[in-house]
Amino acid sequence: MLLKNGVYGVSYDQVAALNQSRVGDPVYTCLVKLPRHCPPGDNRGKLYTTTNLRTEESWTLPDAEHMCGGA
């Protein structure tokens, strides 16, 4: 998932709330967790919760497949 503001959401599974979303739906996105003790330059691992304001459904996804310092 890529939001208009450049925030990525990554999941290996189907996300039910995303299935109900449409291109152009207004959403509210909140950064809920920052990774700690990451190697310099490795910015992966942020966790975002997004709510679709049309459907009122929410989902929480990381911004990368791996946390910082991971594979």
N, C-alpha and C positions, 0 to 999 in steps of 0.2 A: 504494500500500500504506500502510495506517495501522495502527500497532501500538497496543496497549492503553495504553502509556506515553506516547502522543502523538507518537512519532517517525514522520515521513513518509518514504517512499521513492518516488521518481518515476522512471519510465522510459517512453520512447515504444515500447519493444519488449516482447515477451513475455519474462518471466524464467522459465526452465525450472524452477528450484528453487522458485519460488513456485507453479507449477502443481501441485506435489506436496504443498504445504502445505494444512492444513485450519484452519478457524476453531477457536481454542482450543489449537492446538499450542503447546507451550512453546518459546520462542526465547531466544537470547542475542544481544544487540545491543551493538556496540562502536563508539564514535565513533573513526574512523580518520584523519580529516583535518579541520582547521578552515581556513576561508578566511582570507586575509591582505589587509591594506590595503583594507578595505571602507569604503564611505561610512557615516557615523554612521546607525544605525537599520536598516541593511540586513544582516540576519542570515542571508541565504541562502548556500548553498554548502557546508554541512556534509556530510561523506561518512560513511556508516555501513555496516558489515558486519554482517549478521545471519545467524545459524545456527539452523536449525530443529533442535531437539534430538531430535525424533522421527525425522526423515528423515536427519539429519546432513548436509544440504545447506546451502550458504551462498550468499549473494549480497551484492553491494556496490552501493549506490544513493545518489545525492545526495538532499537533502531538498527540492529545488526544481528547476524546469525550467531555471533559469539560475543562474549563479554570482552572487555579490554584485557590484553595479555593472553587471550585464548588463541586457538588455532585459526 
